[in-house]
Amino acid sequence: MLDKLKSIIKNLWFRDLGEDPIHINDTAVRVRAGILLIIPIYMIFTLIDVVYGPTWNVVLNTTSVDTFETDWDDHIIYQVEATKRVFDYSFQTKLLVYALIEMLLGMSIIGARFSPTILLASFLVIGRKPEWKPIGPKRCAWIIGASFISVCIVFFNPDAVALWVNNLLGTSIPVDENYVPSWLALNLVWICLLFMWLEAIVGFCAGCKIYALLVKIGIVNRYCEACENIDWDEIKRKKQQRLDKKNKK
């Protein structure tokens, strides 16, 4: 047991630090995805509240006054004292920045040593048979995740991002507008939640499939054993069979 602990501290989830291409323990990757799954779940609740929640707060202990008017749906309109709802995204921003750092740390051996979730996941899978997978496809998945996170950070901090761009480029972008639609941020979080759930629970890596497709069409020229093992002809044949059955009906 002590030898296993020493090995985990030394190698983390890597099979061999000196090999090329680098392989990592996919079992630990799935455990890590399960740990980080709490972040998109929390963001879903936050964005649902932002998108579909009320924008006004009625002042407590005040009396509503009947205006004797109705709206288009024949609902009675009342006059109340209310305040405009102000959202504070400081905690969400810190959480997203941490998630972004986690995505970036996993892409290299040096960075992985600074990731608490990689260390924790590596310890949690002690005693379980490792499943070695090349790191290339996983990096693609983490890049996609980092992109989604970056968009959400911009959504939660449009003023800070606009100020940063203005100071950097000398532009005069308005700082009181949000350049990321709320529906886009919400959908990206849903997609991120789905991808991480598939990785953690089902063991299906959507980012890896995208990487395999990039290898197939020649955009990515790096060899990937897992990608090369995909039988594209068989996939095409099965797709054609489904189309033939559909046409017969």
C-alpha positions as CSV (number, residue, x, y, z in Angstrom):
1,M,0.0,0.0,0.0
2,L,2.8,2.3,0.9
3,D,4.5,1.7,-2.5
4,K,1.2,2.6,-4.3
5,L,1.0,5.9,-2.3
6,K,4.5,6.7,-3.3
7,S,3.8,5.9,-6.9
8,I,0.7,8.1,-6.9
9,I,2.6,11.0,-5.4
10,K,5.3,10.6,-8.0
11,N,3.3,9.8,-11.1
12,L,-0.2,11.1,-10.2
13,W,-2.5,9.7,-13.0
14,F,0.3,9.3,-15.5
15,R,1.5,5.8,-16.6
16,D,5.1,6.9,-17.3
17,L,6.4,10.4,-17.0
18,G,9.0,9.8,-19.7
19,E,6.9,8.1,-22.4
20,D,5.7,9.7,-25.6
21,P,2.8,10.0,-26.2
22,I,1.8,10.5,-22.5
23,H,-0.9,8.2,-21.2
24,I,-3.2,8.9,-18.2
25,N,-5.5,6.8,-16.1
26,D,-9.0,7.2,-17.5
27,T,-10.5,5.9,-14.3
28,A,-9.0,8.8,-12.4
29,V,-10.1,11.2,-15.2
30,R,-13.7,10.0,-14.7
31,V,-13.5,10.5,-10.9
32,R,-12.1,14.0,-11.4
33,A,-14.9,14.8,-13.8
34,G,-17.4,13.7,-11.1
35,I,-15.7,16.0,-8.5
36,L,-15.8,19.0,-10.9
37,L,-19.4,18.2,-11.8
38,I,-20.6,20.3,-8.9
39,I,-19.4,23.4,-10.6
40,P,-21.7,23.3,-13.7
41,I,-24.6,22.1,-11.5
42,Y,-24.2,25.2,-9.3
43,M,-23.9,27.4,-12.4
44,I,-27.1,26.0,-13.9
45,F,-29.0,27.1,-10.8
46,T,-27.4,30.5,-10.9
47,L,-28.2,31.1,-14.6
48,I,-31.7,29.8,-14.3
49,D,-32.3,32.3,-11.5
50,V,-30.7,35.0,-13.7
51,V,-32.6,34.2,-16.9
52,Y,-36.0,33.2,-15.5
53,G,-36.0,34.8,-12.1
54,P,-37.6,38.1,-11.1
55,T,-35.8,41.3,-11.9
56,W,-37.6,43.3,-9.1
57,N,-37.8,42.7,-5.4
58,V,-40.9,43.9,-3.6
59,V,-40.1,45.8,-0.4
60,L,-41.3,43.9,2.6
61,N,-44.1,45.2,4.9
62,T,-45.5,47.5,2.2
63,T,-49.0,47.7,1.0
64,S,-50.0,46.9,-2.6
65,V,-52.4,49.4,-4.2
66,D,-55.0,48.3,-6.7
67,T,-54.7,50.5,-9.8
68,F,-58.0,49.3,-11.1
69,E,-56.3,48.4,-14.4
70,T,-55.5,45.0,-16.0
71,D,-52.9,43.7,-18.4
72,W,-53.5,42.0,-21.7
73,D,-54.2,38.7,-19.9
74,D,-56.8,40.4,-17.6
75,H,-54.5,40.2,-14.6
76,I,-55.0,43.0,-12.1
77,I,-52.2,45.5,-11.9
78,Y,-51.0,46.5,-8.4
79,Q,-48.8,49.4,-7.5
80,V,-46.0,48.4,-5.0
81,E,-42.7,49.6,-3.7
82,A,-40.0,47.5,-5.3
83,T,-36.2,47.7,-5.9
84,K,-34.3,46.7,-8.9
85,R,-32.6,43.4,-8.3
86,V,-28.8,43.6,-8.3
87,F,-26.8,40.4,-9.0
88,D,-23.4,39.8,-7.4
89,Y,-21.3,37.3,-9.3
90,S,-18.1,37.5,-7.3
91,F,-18.4,34.0,-6.0
92,Q,-19.4,32.6,-9.4
93,T,-16.4,34.3,-11.0
94,K,-14.0,32.9,-8.5
95,L,-15.5,29.4,-9.0
96,L,-15.2,29.7,-12.7
97,V,-11.6,31.0,-12.6
98,Y,-10.8,28.0,-10.4
99,A,-12.5,25.6,-12.9
100,L,-10.6,27.3,-15.8
101,I,-7.3,26.8,-13.9
102,E,-8.2,23.2,-13.3
103,M,-8.8,22.6,-17.0
104,L,-5.4,24.2,-17.9
105,L,-3.4,22.4,-15.2
106,G,-4.5,19.0,-16.5
107,M,-2.8,19.6,-19.9
108,S,0.8,19.1,-18.7
109,I,2.7,17.0,-16.3
110,I,4.1,20.0,-14.4
111,G,0.6,21.7,-14.2
112,A,-1.0,18.5,-13.0
113,R,1.1,18.6,-9.8
114,F,-0.6,21.8,-8.8
115,S,-4.1,20.4,-9.3
116,P,-5.9,19.3,-6.1
117,T,-8.6,17.4,-8.0
118,I,-6.0,15.4,-10.0
119,L,-4.2,14.4,-6.8
120,L,-7.5,13.5,-5.1
121,A,-8.8,11.5,-8.0
122,S,-5.5,9.6,-8.3
123,F,-5.7,8.6,-4.6
124,L,-9.4,7.6,-4.9
125,V,-8.7,5.1,-7.6
126,I,-6.0,3.3,-5.7
127,G,-6.7,-0.5,-5.9
128,R,-8.8,-0.2,-9.1
129,K,-7.5,-1.4,-12.4
130,P,-6.2,1.6,-14.4
131,E,-7.4,2.2,-18.0
132,W,-4.6,3.9,-19.9
133,K,-5.6,6.5,-22.5
134,P,-3.6,9.0,-24.5
135,I,-3.7,12.5,-23.1
136,G,-4.2,14.2,-26.5
137,P,-8.0,13.6,-26.8
138,K,-8.4,14.6,-23.1
139,R,-6.6,17.8,-23.8
140,C,-9.1,18.5,-26.6
141,A,-11.9,18.0,-24.1
142,W,-10.3,20.3,-21.6
143,I,-9.8,23.0,-24.2
144,I,-13.5,22.8,-25.0
145,G,-14.3,23.1,-21.4
146,A,-11.9,26.0,-20.9
147,S,-13.5,27.8,-23.8
148,F,-17.0,27.4,-22.3
149,I,-15.8,28.6,-19.0
150,S,-14.1,31.7,-20.5
151,V,-17.4,32.6,-22.2
152,C,-19.2,32.3,-18.9
153,I,-16.6,34.5,-17.1
154,V,-17.2,37.2,-19.8
155,F,-21.0,36.9,-19.2
156,F,-20.6,37.4,-15.5
157,N,-18.1,40.2,-15.8
158,P,-18.9,42.3,-18.9
159,D,-17.8,45.6,-17.4
160,A,-14.4,44.2,-16.2
161,V,-13.8,42.6,-19.6
162,A,-14.7,45.7,-21.5
163,L,-12.4,47.9,-19.3
164,W,-9.6,45.4,-19.8
165,V,-10.1,45.5,-23.6
166,N,-10.3,49.3,-23.6
167,N,-7.1,49.6,-21.6
168,L,-5.3,47.0,-23.7
169,L,-6.4,48.2,-27.2
170,G,-7.2,51.8,-26.5
171,T,-10.8,51.3,-27.6
172,S,-14.0,52.7,-26.1
173,I,-16.2,49.7,-25.8
174,P,-19.3,50.4,-23.6
175,V,-18.9,48.9,-20.1
176,D,-22.6,48.9,-19.3
177,E,-23.6,46.2,-21.9
178,N,-23.4,42.4,-21.7
179,Y,-21.9,41.1,-24.9
180,V,-22.7,37.4,-24.2
181,P,-26.5,36.6,-24.4
182,S,-27.9,34.9,-21.4
183,W,-29.3,32.1,-23.5
184,L,-25.8,31.3,-24.8
185,A,-24.2,31.2,-21.3
186,L,-27.1,29.0,-20.1
187,N,-26.8,26.6,-23.0
188,L,-23.1,26.3,-22.7
189,V,-23.4,25.4,-19.1
190,W,-26.0,22.7,-20.0
191,I,-23.6,21.3,-22.6
192,C,-20.7,21.4,-20.2
193,L,-22.9,19.6,-17.6
194,L,-23.9,16.9,-20.1
195,F,-20.3,16.3,-21.3
196,M,-19.0,16.0,-17.7
197,W,-21.9,13.7,-16.7
198,L,-21.2,11.5,-19.7
199,E,-17.5,11.4,-18.8
200,A,-18.0,10.7,-15.1
201,I,-21.0,8.4,-15.2
202,V,-21.0,6.7,-18.6
203,G,-17.3,7.0,-19.5
204,F,-18.1,8.7,-22.8
205,C,-15.7,11.5,-23.7
206,A,-17.3,13.8,-26.1
207,G,-14.2,15.9,-26.5
208,C,-12.2,12.8,-27.4
209,K,-14.7,12.0,-30.2
210,I,-14.2,15.6,-31.5
211,Y,-10.5,15.0,-31.4
212,A,-10.8,11.8,-33.3
213,L,-12.8,13.6,-35.9
214,L,-10.1,16.3,-36.2
215,V,-7.5,13.6,-36.7
216,K,-9.7,11.9,-39.3
217,I,-10.1,15.1,-41.4
218,G,-6.5,16.0,-41.0
219,I,-6.8,19.1,-38.9
220,V,-4.8,17.4,-36.1
221,N,-1.7,15.6,-37.4
222,R,-0.6,14.1,-34.2
223,Y,-0.9,10.3,-33.9
224,C,-3.5,9.1,-31.5
225,E,-3.7,5.4,-30.8
226,A,-7.3,5.6,-29.5
227,C,-8.3,7.7,-32.5
228,E,-6.6,5.3,-34.9
229,N,-8.5,2.4,-33.4
230,I,-11.8,3.9,-34.4
231,D,-13.3,2.0,-37.4
232,W,-14.7,4.8,-39.5
233,D,-15.7,2.4,-42.2
234,E,-17.8,0.4,-39.7
235,I,-19.4,3.6,-38.5
236,K,-20.2,4.6,-42.0
237,R,-21.6,1.1,-42.8
238,K,-23.9,1.2,-39.7
239,K,-25.1,4.7,-40.6
240,Q,-26.0,3.5,-44.0
241,Q,-27.9,0.5,-42.6
242,R,-29.9,2.8,-40.4
243,L,-30.7,5.0,-43.4
244,D,-31.7,2.0,-45.5
245,K,-34.1,0.7,-42.8
246,K,-35.6,4.2,-42.5
247,N,-36.1,4.4,-46.3
248,K,-37.8,1.0,-46.3
249,K,-40.3,2.2,-43.8
